[in-house]
Amino acid sequence: MTQRAANDLDPFWMPFTANRSFKAHPRLLASARDMHYFTPDGRSILDGTAGLWCVNAGHARKPIVEAIQRQAEVLDYAPTFQLGHPLVFELAARLGMLFPADINHVFFAGSGSEAVDSALKIALAYQRARGFENRTRLIGRQKGYHGVGFGGISVGGLENNKRGFLTLPGVDHLPHTLNLEEAAFSRGQPAWGAHLADELEVLIAEHGAETIAAVIVEPMSGSAGVIVPPVGYLERLREITTRHDILLIFDEVITGFGRVGGATAAETLGVIPDLLTCAKGLTNGAVPMGAVGVRGEIYDAVVNGAAGPGIEFFHGYTYSGHPLAAAAGLATLDVYEGEGLYDRARDLGPYWEEAVHSLKGAPHVIDIRNMGLVAAVELAPRPEAPGARATEVFHRAFDEGLLIRVTGDVIALSPPLIISREQVDELIGRLTDILRNTP
Ligand SMILES: Cc1ncc(COP(=O)(O)O)c(C=O)c1O
């Protein structure tokens, strides 16, 4: 056994991190409350990203903390294979009422990635249950992010996440809808781009609808740098999938729980998918949990339509419906509902939009995109060094007490929904100063 100091940074292989660079210049967070993180030396950091798009109600909220504490004492762990515990049924029922239309059955997972892989398997199981064994093909979209499982990277469209790994066969991709020539500095949903949904007709003509199980998209792509759906685009995807009897899956891991106004993007945009994945804001980020909401008809076909009396769906996780996550989820839904946070992005949206678009004209800014309480500020890349400018902005911001997120040369902002107008001004004001001082 090698001896290491307790504060040795080396053993932790950090996810999605330039480990060598981080460990040479670590940025540590020691505690958090409401809109702020605090570093080990006590500096406060304004959270412009809700952690990683998940702390929608703000940090360390008392009702959520206490629910987790209570649950840990009462029932720390219980399997949900062939057994159950009350809270997980309660949470499923609450989500079933919250999700739109007849999306009223819920399969639990431990993360967004697991929720996505579960949704893809449910889609295949449903097609098989209907007697459509040949409907196995999955359609994703370029620049889509659906987590890091092999299913998720296969339907996803971020090349760095796939390169060097095996991906599923029988997967194809729609084009993405980001186009700076046509739609730069759009406010909210761009007017241009709905026609790109028609590319689905091309894929259907190529492969045959009878081979396609499902189409999966994020209603608003977050991780690829905030790609807002063009006006009419999702409606057209819904129309085409319905006409060809193909399932439509919305990956709402980021957009769920108030991020774009309403409890889900589906509800806000009035486009109802057949399956809906969520995670992150489900527990306010406090305990890992993912979930798949499915239409009653899908549950009925797979579960009630099964031939024999045994297990209907051979899938699940040790932590599906974990008691601490279920407790955190129920307390989180109470906070969201009690504080009107599903309406918050709609109410604050116009102020937010005005504030983020005030960055137009700031140095290096080539596009600004926004939806709900999300924004992207895209910077011109430095010649020969894509991503370097935004990374420098990220480092400077952290040093100056502001947490932002960068992907390539895109700065993504998604503060907790409890952000005040003054804090919006502070966030944008500080970012403007940092951009002015960044070469
Ligand atoms: C749309 C979407 N799907 C899936 C995931 C994966 O979630 P997780 O990191 O919890 O596995 C993410 C994470 O950012 C996401 O944004």
PDBQT file of the ligand as one rigid body, heavy atoms in Angstrom, charges set to zero:
ROOT
HETATM    1  C1  LIG A 501     -29.691  15.939 -21.833  1.00  0.00    +0.000 C 
HETATM    2  C2  LIG A 501     -28.819  15.096 -20.953  1.00  0.00    +0.000 A 
HETATM    3  N1  LIG A 501     -28.995  13.778 -20.918  1.00  0.00    +0.000 NA
HETATM    4  C3  LIG A 501     -28.267  12.984 -20.140  1.00  0.00    +0.000 A 
HETATM    5  C4  LIG A 501     -27.290  13.512 -19.315  1.00  0.00    +0.000 A 
HETATM    6  C5  LIG A 501     -26.468  12.611 -18.478  1.00  0.00    +0.000 C 
HETATM    7  O1  LIG A 501     -26.757  12.756 -17.129  1.00  0.00    +0.000 OA
HETATM    8  P1  LIG A 501     -25.755  12.182 -16.029  1.00  0.00    +0.000 P 
HETATM    9  O2  LIG A 501     -24.519  13.009 -16.094  1.00  0.00    +0.000 OA
HETATM   10  O3  LIG A 501     -26.532  12.337 -14.740  1.00  0.00    +0.000 OA
HETATM   11  O4  LIG A 501     -25.508  10.756 -16.350  1.00  0.00    +0.000 OA
HETATM   12  C6  LIG A 501     -27.072  14.890 -19.314  1.00  0.00    +0.000 A 
HETATM   13  C7  LIG A 501     -26.036  15.479 -18.462  1.00  0.00    +0.000 C 
HETATM   14  O5  LIG A 501     -25.692  16.630 -18.556  1.00  0.00    +0.000 OA
HETATM   15  C8  LIG A 501     -27.844  15.704 -20.160  1.00  0.00    +0.000 A 
HETATM   16  O6  LIG A 501     -27.669  17.028 -20.223  1.00  0.00    +0.000 OA
ENDROOT
TORSDOF 0
